[in-house]
């Protein structure tokens, strides 16, 4: 305890860092709460801020080194033996790699990513179309027969009940699935549909929040 | 406008990029100089030392692992250089006398108070602190170092940094009181 009976708390020790703005958000919050409920601590905090301001003023009054210091440094650097490219540590390599990325590079990377995603979707659909022997006990693959079909991947949060309601409401039936990638082959009509009509239907079904991905399978 | 981070500059310096070294020097040399000057109290020595500090940065950039901020790493090097220089001079006792000397030659505290310039007295007292106390106060208040960073620079536990800062402030209050400025604490 101090002479005035005010305990030197952990919070009081943190006041200089709070004034300098270098505390973590959590500690800063603790200090703010203590300052709000303790007027004596708030008075001491005002003293800390006063010291902070004068310390900055004192240091700023110290001036700066002359140009000679820089000349001396670079003369010494020029006199150093030629540097052999030493292997950088992982952090340094990562810093350089990120810094070297330019907006155009990033845009190109983004385009490549989009193409990759589309290719991946195509591969998944292709796999599903040609899955042949892949089937599950819950959804035996039936003969596709006549009709119009789509491949659908449902939203991860959709429940079985949600899916059943969606299928009933839209007069759909699952023919097979799930294929790798979570795709189901879904029959949308008993006979083949004109492309425009099937595309319209796909667009309408895609509006439902339980459909994460849909593509026509005709 | 986006500026190149210190870490990127260090990585470039490690590959021998002289321009990156110039950028880093321009960015930090004044603060490093002031930190060293507050420790060694001699401008010529401080200038020599910052050249040595940045030469070490040039040489050791490839070993920088990014465990601390670049500025923290540089202040650690600067502190080591400054303390080594002080030991070479074997004048740490003289340093204390120099501190007292600054008090003697500075404005008369009563006169300063008469001008209601409490700030001037506070600065006198900040200058009169021991090197150990000056160092921690500068690191926290001027160089904006966190508890963890100050501990890393000085090479002491974080808890010790907190208590050292507290006692530095307490000493400052005592010096102020001796000069007629009673702030009601401690």
Interface residues (C-beta under 8 A of the other chain):
Chain A: X2 X3 X8 X12 X13 X14 X16 X17 X19 X20 X21 X22 X23 X43 X44 X47 X48 X50 X51 X52 X53 X54 X55 X56 X57 X58 X59 X61 X62 X64 X65 X66 X68 X69 X70 X72 X73 X74 X76 X77 X80 X82 X83 X85 X86 X88 X89 X91 X92 X93 X95 X96 X98 X99
Chain B: X4 X5 X7 X8 X10 X11 X12 X14 X15 X16 X18 X21 X22 X25 X29 X30 X33 X34 X37 X38 X43 X46 X47 X48 X50 X51 X54 X55 X58 X59 X62 X64 X65 X66 X119 X122 X123 X126 X127 X137 X138 X140 X141 X142 X144 X145 X146 X147 X149 X162 X163 X165 X166 X169 X172 X173 X183 X184 X185 X186
